[in-house]
Amino acid sequence: MRKFDLKPRILDLYIMKKFIMTFFIALLLIIGIVIIFDISEKIDDFVSNEAPLSEIIFDYYVNFIPYFMNMFSPLFVFITVIFFTSKMASNSEIVAILSCGISFHRMMVPYIVSAALIALFSLGLNLFIIPNANAQRGEFEAKYIRGHGNVITGRNVHYQISPGEFVFVESFSTWNNTAYRFTLEKIEDNKLVSKISAETAVWDSTFSGWRLKKYFIRDYTDNLEDHIRSGSELDTVINLSVSDFYMRKHTVETLSYKKLNELIATQKMRGDANVKLAQIEKHTRFAMPFSAFILTIMGVALSSKKRRGGIGWNIAIGIALAFTYILFLRFSQMFVHTGAMPPGLAMWFPNIVYAFIAGFLYKIAPK
């Protein structure tokens, strides 16, 4: 039985150099193309809103690059492996490698090491770079692209803000940070203890609380008798801030991993349906980097055999499979929203399916 030698070889450095250099060159080229198209699309907004050039470069496009690098990472891992491995096969380099007594399994080692480096790079972007970059890019977009005049309203918001305390808001306007038809209920031992109703609740940043207008307070006794108090204005501080009404899909992309976990815990306690968005974001940050291993194995298995007609057919298959994987990754989010799968399983499901495909292709690959 041949001994599996992990001692570094010149071959390992050769493959790793080709893999990593081709990957980053291809990624930078596509990012350059995306930036050109993005500039052409948003140039009118930049000019009409008088965005300074320094902010366009450093606040928008510098923070734009990490997000899109990570987005295209799975696609270009696969295409990179397909491209340079097919070229090696067409030049009979793989035949020469195997003829020298190096097994197909041993030849995979530099591929896996390179995939691990790319996976760590992607994970680092997801956990430490992209959330802050998304936050800065979002601030720039709100200031110079989306404008100030948009009014977004949330309707029929119902939260448990703490054990036994429930808030209901009929509608909320981000234009003036005002909640309409505001209700705060306190329940103890399954009994309603007090209820505060207000026509409006306006967020006041000076004391980080709500200013209730035209309010009524009902305090209930054990005999269900109520004592009513009312007034024109009342300031109150509760475990609900104006930022809770701004939680949308892109908001979770700006949170660090620690804050994302805190948000998930808070939203679960409140019974907030938006918790699914935060859970999807959390598991995607780990599932996407792991795809580098699966797509690398698939790429080598598909392109290591010399084919008639050159590398064109291999590249076509690689692009098709890579796009299918990315589409599957996006589509798996629907499993969460429909309740068919829990978020963790749904986000890892494409990796599980493609891991079996990669295993099958690797098994039948030329040894």
ROSE-853028 format. One line per 5 residues: number of its first residue (from 1); their letters; for each residue x, y, z of C-alpha. Coordinates in Angstrom, 2 decimals. Each point is the difference from the previous one (the first is absolute). Example, Ala and Ser with C-alpha at 12.3 -4.5 7.8 and 13.67 -1.06 7.14 Angstrom:
1) AS) 12.30 -4.50 7.80 ~ 1.37 3.44 -0.66
END
This chain:
1) MRKFD) 0.00 0.00 0.00 ~ 1.43 3.36 -1.07 ~ 0.82 2.35 2.84 ~ -1.93 3.27 -0.05 ~ 2.80 2.59 0.19
6) LKPRI) -1.01 3.50 1.14 ~ 3.50 1.40 -0.29 ~ -0.13 3.33 -1.91 ~ 1.09 -0.28 -3.62 ~ 0.75 2.44 -2.79
11) LDLYI) -3.21 -1.30 -1.60 ~ -2.02 1.20 2.99 ~ 1.33 3.53 -0.32 ~ -0.56 -0.10 -3.77 ~ -3.68 -0.94 0.35
16) MKKFI) -0.65 2.36 2.93 ~ 1.59 2.90 -1.85 ~ -2.12 -0.65 -3.09 ~ -3.17 -0.43 2.08 ~ 0.30 3.09 2.21
21) MTFFI) 1.42 2.35 -2.64 ~ -2.60 -0.98 -2.60 ~ -2.78 0.33 2.58 ~ 0.92 3.52 1.11 ~ 0.78 1.25 -3.51
26) ALLLI) -3.38 -1.24 -1.27 ~ -1.74 1.46 3.05 ~ 1.64 3.40 -0.40 ~ -0.89 0.08 -3.70 ~ -3.69 -0.68 0.66
31) IGIVI) -0.06 2.51 2.87 ~ 1.46 2.61 -2.36 ~ -2.75 -0.72 -2.54 ~ -2.71 0.15 2.70 ~ 1.33 3.35 1.25
36) IFDIS) -0.06 1.44 -3.52 ~ -3.63 -1.03 -0.47 ~ -0.89 1.28 3.48 ~ 1.56 3.40 -0.72 ~ -1.92 0.30 -3.25
41) EKIDD) -3.23 -0.84 1.83 ~ 0.50 2.38 2.95 ~ 1.90 2.89 -1.58 ~ -3.17 2.10 -0.22 ~ -0.65 -0.46 3.74
46) FVSNE) 3.59 0.92 0.84 ~ -0.20 3.19 -2.06 ~ -3.52 1.09 1.01 ~ 0.68 -0.56 3.72 ~ 3.50 1.56 -0.23
51) APLSE) 1.79 -2.98 1.49 ~ 3.68 0.84 0.69 ~ 2.50 -2.07 -1.98 ~ 1.84 -1.07 3.19 ~ -3.22 -1.40 1.48
56) IIFDY) -0.90 -1.75 -3.27 ~ 3.38 -1.75 0.01 ~ 0.61 -0.71 3.67 ~ -3.49 -0.19 1.53 ~ -1.73 -1.75 -2.88
61) YVNFI) 2.30 -1.89 -2.37 ~ 2.66 -1.03 2.54 ~ -2.85 -1.54 2.04 ~ -1.66 -1.28 -3.16 ~ 2.92 -2.25 -0.93
66) PYFMN) 0.04 -2.44 3.00 ~ -3.75 -0.68 -0.33 ~ 0.16 -0.86 -3.68 ~ 3.27 -1.90 0.32 ~ -1.71 -2.29 2.47
71) MFSPL) -3.15 -0.23 -2.10 ~ 1.92 -1.19 -3.09 ~ 2.44 -2.15 1.96 ~ -1.77 -3.41 -0.47 ~ -0.44 0.63 -3.72
76) FVFIT) 3.66 0.85 -0.57 ~ 1.38 -2.77 2.18 ~ -1.72 -2.45 -2.32 ~ 0.90 1.79 -3.24 ~ 3.62 0.43 1.13
81) VIFFT) 0.42 -3.71 0.75 ~ -1.72 -1.00 -3.24 ~ 2.11 2.40 -2.05 ~ 3.54 -0.75 1.16 ~ -0.58 -3.72 0.65
86) SKMAS) -1.44 -0.45 -3.50 ~ 3.02 1.82 -1.38 ~ 2.32 -2.31 1.95 ~ -1.92 -3.02 -1.32 ~ 0.14 1.23 -3.62
91) NSEIV) 3.76 0.50 0.36 ~ 0.31 -3.58 1.34 ~ 1.36 1.36 3.30 ~ -2.41 -2.10 2.07 ~ 0.98 -3.15 -1.90
96) AILSC) 3.64 0.81 0.74 ~ -0.78 0.57 3.71 ~ -1.80 -3.35 0.34 ~ 2.74 -1.76 -2.00 ~ 2.59 1.17 2.54
101) GISFH) -1.68 -2.05 2.69 ~ -2.05 2.79 1.58 ~ -3.53 -1.22 0.65 ~ -3.12 1.92 -0.92 ~ -0.78 0.35 3.74
106) RMMVP) 3.44 1.48 0.68 ~ -0.38 2.40 -2.90 ~ -3.17 1.32 1.69 ~ 1.91 1.19 3.08 ~ 1.13 3.41 -1.39
111) YIVSA) -3.49 0.54 -1.37 ~ -1.54 -0.58 3.45 ~ 2.61 2.21 1.69 ~ -0.73 2.78 -2.49 ~ -3.74 -0.44 0.54
116) ALIAL) 0.56 0.24 3.75 ~ 1.88 3.29 -0.42 ~ -2.81 1.42 -2.15 ~ -2.62 -1.28 2.48 ~ 1.82 1.71 2.89
121) FSLGL) 0.26 3.18 -2.07 ~ -3.73 -0.09 -0.72 ~ -0.86 -0.78 3.64 ~ 2.17 2.89 1.18 ~ -1.82 2.35 -2.39
126) NLFII) -3.38 -1.27 1.23 ~ 0.77 0.33 3.70 ~ 2.26 3.04 0.24 ~ 0.06 2.13 -3.16 ~ -3.30 -0.13 -1.87
131) PNANA) -2.44 0.95 2.83 ~ 1.80 3.29 0.67 ~ 0.51 0.59 -3.74 ~ -3.72 -0.55 -0.63 ~ -0.88 2.48 2.75
136) QRGEF) 2.20 2.73 -1.50 ~ -1.21 -0.74 -3.52 ~ -3.60 0.09 1.20 ~ 0.52 3.44 1.58 ~ 1.43 1.29 -3.27
141) EAKYI) -2.91 -1.44 -2.01 ~ -2.57 1.52 2.39 ~ 1.70 3.39 -0.33 ~ 0.81 0.19 -3.69 ~ -1.92 -2.72 -1.85
146) RGHGN) -3.33 -0.81 1.63 ~ -0.57 3.60 1.12 ~ -1.81 1.39 3.03 ~ -3.58 0.05 -1.18 ~ -0.86 -3.68 0.25
151) VITGR) -2.63 -0.93 2.58 ~ -0.04 -3.62 1.08 ~ -2.77 -1.16 2.29 ~ -0.29 -3.14 2.05 ~ -3.53 -1.18 0.72
156) NVHYQ) -1.55 -2.10 2.74 ~ 3.20 -0.45 1.98 ~ -0.43 -2.22 3.07 ~ 3.00 -0.60 2.29 ~ 0.64 -1.56 3.37
161) ISPGE) 2.64 2.46 1.20 ~ 0.63 -1.81 3.29 ~ -1.65 -2.90 1.89 ~ -3.60 1.06 0.58 ~ 0.23 3.30 -1.94
166) FVFVE) -1.53 0.30 -3.46 ~ 0.00 2.90 -2.46 ~ -2.40 0.43 -2.90 ~ 0.41 2.69 -2.66 ~ -2.51 0.40 -2.82
171) SFSTW) 2.51 1.78 -2.25 ~ 3.42 1.63 0.18 ~ 1.45 2.74 -2.20 ~ 3.75 0.37 -0.39 ~ -0.52 3.50 -1.41
176) NNTAY) -0.73 1.43 3.47 ~ 0.84 -3.02 2.21 ~ -3.58 -0.20 1.23 ~ -2.02 -3.05 1.02 ~ -3.78 0.34 -0.45
181) RFTLE) -2.62 -1.68 2.21 ~ 2.55 -1.06 2.56 ~ -0.94 -2.54 2.70 ~ 2.10 -1.37 2.87 ~ -1.42 -2.88 2.03
186) KIEDN) 1.39 -1.58 3.17 ~ -1.08 -3.52 0.92 ~ 0.74 -1.90 3.22 ~ -1.15 -3.56 0.74 ~ -2.03 0.01 -3.23
191) KLVSK) -1.92 3.08 1.18 ~ 0.00 3.46 -1.53 ~ 1.49 2.36 2.61 ~ 0.27 3.27 -1.91 ~ -0.53 1.42 -3.45
196) ISAET) 1.33 3.23 -1.48 ~ -1.57 1.28 -3.21 ~ 1.12 3.05 -1.94 ~ -1.00 1.59 -3.25 ~ 3.68 0.42 -0.94
201) AVWDS) 3.39 -0.85 1.45 ~ 2.88 2.16 -1.24 ~ 3.62 -1.08 0.45 ~ 2.04 2.54 1.95 ~ 3.75 -0.51 -0.29
206) TFSGW) 0.76 2.41 2.84 ~ -0.99 -2.60 2.59 ~ -0.18 -3.06 -2.31 ~ -3.68 -0.54 0.68 ~ -3.49 0.57 -1.33
211) RLKKY) -2.20 3.06 0.46 ~ -3.61 -1.17 0.16 ~ -2.66 2.45 -1.13 ~ -3.70 -0.14 0.98 ~ 0.55 -2.99 2.23
216) FIRDY) -2.25 -2.12 2.23 ~ 1.26 -2.24 2.80 ~ -2.15 -2.79 1.39 ~ 1.09 -1.79 3.16 ~ -1.95 -3.18 0.74
221) TDNLE) -0.65 -1.45 3.46 ~ -0.46 -3.66 0.88 ~ -3.74 0.55 -0.36 ~ 0.55 1.26 -3.55 ~ -0.93 3.53 1.03
226) DHIRS) 1.92 2.59 -1.94 ~ 1.30 3.38 1.03 ~ 0.40 2.39 -2.91 ~ 2.45 2.84 -0.28 ~ 0.56 2.17 -3.05
231) GSELD) 2.01 2.95 -1.19 ~ 1.37 1.82 -3.01 ~ 3.65 -1.11 0.23 ~ 1.98 -2.67 1.86 ~ 3.67 -0.96 -0.34
236) TVINL) 0.83 -3.67 0.38 ~ 3.08 -2.19 -0.42 ~ -0.57 -3.62 -1.01 ~ 2.04 -2.82 -1.54 ~ -0.85 1.18 -3.50
241) SVSDF) 1.94 2.52 -2.05 ~ -0.57 1.67 -3.33 ~ 2.66 -2.23 -1.59 ~ -2.28 -3.03 0.55 ~ -2.35 1.40 -2.64
246) YMRKH) 2.84 0.32 -2.50 ~ 0.91 -3.68 0.13 ~ -0.10 -1.23 -3.59 ~ 1.86 -2.55 -2.08 ~ 3.00 2.28 -0.58
251) TVETL) 0.15 1.03 3.64 ~ 1.17 -3.44 1.17 ~ 2.82 0.15 -2.55 ~ 1.52 2.93 1.93 ~ 0.13 -1.76 3.39
256) SYKKL) 3.06 -1.66 1.49 ~ -0.32 -3.68 0.90 ~ -0.44 0.84 3.70 ~ -2.70 2.61 -0.67 ~ -1.68 -2.35 -2.45
261) NELIA) -0.32 -2.66 2.72 ~ -1.34 2.62 2.43 ~ -2.56 1.10 -2.59 ~ -1.12 -3.60 -0.57 ~ -0.47 -0.54 3.75
266) TQKMR) -1.99 3.25 0.30 ~ -2.18 -0.72 -3.01 ~ -0.74 -3.53 1.21 ~ -1.10 1.38 3.34 ~ -2.21 2.55 -1.75
271) GDANV) -1.47 -2.51 -2.42 ~ 1.22 2.15 -2.88 ~ -0.44 -1.70 -3.39 ~ 3.06 1.92 -1.27 ~ 2.19 -2.34 2.07
276) KLAQI) 0.14 -2.23 -3.10 ~ 1.99 2.68 -1.85 ~ 2.58 0.14 2.79 ~ 0.23 -3.80 0.22 ~ 0.47 -0.30 -3.77
281) EKHTR) 2.79 2.58 0.12 ~ 1.71 -1.77 2.93 ~ 0.14 -3.43 -1.64 ~ 0.83 1.37 -3.46 ~ 3.16 1.60 1.42
286) FAMPF) 1.36 -3.49 0.75 ~ -1.62 -2.08 -2.75 ~ 1.30 2.06 -2.92 ~ 3.73 -0.19 0.90 ~ -0.30 -3.78 0.47
291) SAFIL) -1.17 -0.29 -3.60 ~ 3.60 0.63 -1.13 ~ 0.91 -3.60 0.94 ~ -2.98 -1.55 -1.79 ~ 0.37 2.03 -3.18
296) TIMGV) 3.75 -0.63 -0.12 ~ -0.47 -3.79 0.17 ~ -2.71 0.17 -2.66 ~ 2.16 2.19 -2.23 ~ 3.01 -2.32 0.14
301) ALSSK) -2.15 -3.09 -0.55 ~ -1.63 1.53 -3.09 ~ 3.08 1.52 -1.62 ~ 2.87 -2.38 0.76 ~ -0.68 -2.14 -3.05
306) KRRGG) 1.30 1.11 -3.39 ~ -2.86 0.59 -2.43 ~ -0.23 0.49 -3.71 ~ -0.79 3.57 -0.91 ~ 2.05 1.55 2.79
311) IGWNI) -1.17 1.63 3.20 ~ -3.13 1.75 -1.32 ~ -2.34 -2.85 0.90 ~ 1.40 -0.24 3.52 ~ -0.40 3.74 0.57
316) AIGIA) -3.60 -0.13 -1.27 ~ -0.84 -2.84 2.41 ~ 1.77 1.83 2.83 ~ -1.90 3.25 -0.53 ~ -3.32 -1.87 -0.25
321) LAFTY) 0.60 -1.92 3.25 ~ 1.29 3.07 1.84 ~ -3.04 2.06 -0.94 ~ -2.24 -2.90 0.96 ~ 1.66 -0.13 3.41
326) ILFLR) -0.38 3.76 0.60 ~ -3.64 -0.14 -1.15 ~ -0.62 -2.95 2.33 ~ 1.62 1.92 2.87 ~ -2.35 2.95 -0.58
331) FSQMF) -3.03 -2.20 -0.56 ~ 0.62 -1.86 3.26 ~ -0.97 3.19 1.84 ~ -3.57 -0.69 -1.12 ~ 0.06 -3.21 2.04
336) VHTGA) 0.45 2.18 3.09 ~ -2.73 2.52 -0.85 ~ -2.50 -2.77 -0.78 ~ 0.90 -1.90 3.16 ~ 1.08 -3.11 -1.92
341) MPPGL) 3.44 -0.06 1.67 ~ 1.70 1.64 2.98 ~ 2.47 2.75 -1.04 ~ 3.14 -1.98 0.87 ~ -0.98 -3.02 -2.09
346) AMWFP) -1.35 2.08 -2.88 ~ 3.20 2.05 -0.38 ~ 2.20 -3.10 0.15 ~ -2.30 -2.10 -2.20 ~ 1.64 1.08 -3.31
351) NIVYA) 3.42 -0.93 1.45 ~ -1.33 -3.39 1.10 ~ -1.50 -0.75 -3.43 ~ 3.06 1.18 -1.91 ~ 2.31 -1.85 2.38
356) FIAGF) -1.61 -3.27 -1.16 ~ 0.34 1.12 -3.64 ~ 3.64 0.89 0.60 ~ 0.61 -3.37 1.68 ~ -1.53 -1.86 -2.94
361) LYKIA) 1.99 1.96 -2.59 ~ 3.19 -0.48 1.97 ~ -0.63 -3.74 0.20 ~ -0.33 -0.37 -3.77 ~ 2.79 2.48 -0.80
366) PK) 3.09 -1.46 -1.74 ~ 2.51 -1.35 2.51
END
